[in-house]
């Protein structure tokens, strides 16, 4: 009885879900970006950003990309919108990425003071948010969705 109520999830089943694939690929691709841009940040105590902060940030980035995916499914009206995003899908990504990251970056920087920028960080005029994090949310999600779409097509056996 209890076994029927509890959903078992094997490793293979986990990776067969679009959300799982998107999250894993997002974390994998965001980590090197986080490491590369970590020299543009200073921790709250004035120290350099350690690798594990970058790992935590890449996990958060993975959640943001998942939020983008789920929101896109609702707004664009189809769960697999990322397979063939078209102009609407790419425009959606170009708008929602900055809409998500700019307030988040601003809050972390100016309200919570978790980090500060070095003099090398290019800032977006008028909002004083690091251009690197905005570029990250503009460039990586289309690549992440493309990789997951290719993975999905391969698993489903469809080739275009």
N, C-alpha and C positions, 0 to 999 in steps of 0.2 A: 504494500500500500504506500508506504513512505517513498519507496523507490520510484513509484509512478508520479509522485508529487515533485520530486527533485529532478531537475533537468541535468543530465550528465553532459559534460562538454569535453570531448577529447581534444588533443592538440590539433588534429586535422580539422575537426569541426570548427574550432576557434578561428583558424586561418581561412575557412571557407566563407566567412562572413565579410562583407564589404567593409563594415566599420572596423573590424579587427585588422584587416589588411591595410586600410588607410592609416590607422593609428601607428602600426608597426613601421610602415614605410615613412610616415611623417617623422617619427622619432629618429629613425636611422638617418634621414637626410637633414634634419634640423640640427643634429648634434655637431657635425663639422662646421656648420654655419655659426652656431653658438660659440664654438671654440675659437673660430677665426675672428669673430667680432668681440670676443671677451677682452681683447686688448684696448677696446674703446670704452670700457667700463671700469669702475673702481668699486669695490665692495663698500658697504656702509662704514666699516672700520678703517678704510683707506688701503686695504690690501688688494692684491690682484685677485681676479675672479678665478677660483679653482675649478678643476675639471668637473667635479661633482655638482657645482652650481650650474654648469653648462648642461649636465645630464638632466637635472631637475627642470631647467628651462626648456630643454628639448621635449621632455614629457608634457610640459604645459603647452608647448607648441603643437604637439600631437593632439591634445584635447581641443585646441583652437581649430585645427584642420578638421577634426571630427565635427565640431560645431558648424563649420562651414559646410561640410557634407550634408549634415542633417537639415540645416536651414535651406540649403540648395534643393534638397529633396522636396521640402514643403513649398518653397517659393516657385521652383521650376516645374513642380508637379509630377516628377518621376524619380524613383529611387536611384536609378542608374544614370542620372543626368550627366555624370562626369565621363561616361564612356564616349559620348558624342556631345560635348558641351556647346558647340556652336557659338555664335556671337553672344547670345543671351547668357550662356554659361560662363564664358570668359569675362563678360561685363560684370556678371554677378561676382566672380572671384576678385576682379579688380576693385570693386566697390566694398565688398564685405571684408576683405583682408585689412585694409586701412581702418575701416569702421570698427573692427574688433581690436586691432593692435594699438592704435593711437591712444584711446582712453586708458587702456591697460598699462601701456608704457608710461603714460603721464602719471597715473596713480602710483605705480611702483617707484617712479623717480621722485616725484614732488610731494606726494601725500604720505606714502609709507617710508620713503627715503631708504629703500633697500639697496640702492646703488646710486652712483653719480657717473656722469660722462667725463671722459678725458678730453683734453683740448683737441684731440684728433677726430672726435666724433662729429661728423657733419650733422647739423641740426636743420630741421624743417622750419623755415621762417614763419613767425607768427605763433607757432605752437611749441617750439623748443623741444621737440621730440626727435630722438635719433633717427636719421634717415636709414641706417642699416637695418633696424628692426622692421621698418615699414617696407623696405625693399625685400626683406626676407618673406613677408606675408604676401607680397605681390608676385615674387618669382617662384618660390618653392611649391605652393599649392597646385598650380597647373602641372608641374613636373610630377608631383606625388600622385595626382589623379590620373595622369597619363600612364604612369608605371602600374598603378592598381588596375586600370582599365585593361592594359596588356595582360597582366596576370590573370584577371577575370576571364578574358577572352580565351586565353590558353587553357584554363581549367574547364571552361564550358565547351571548348573545342570549336569556337567560332573564329574564323580568320577572314579579315576583310582585305 
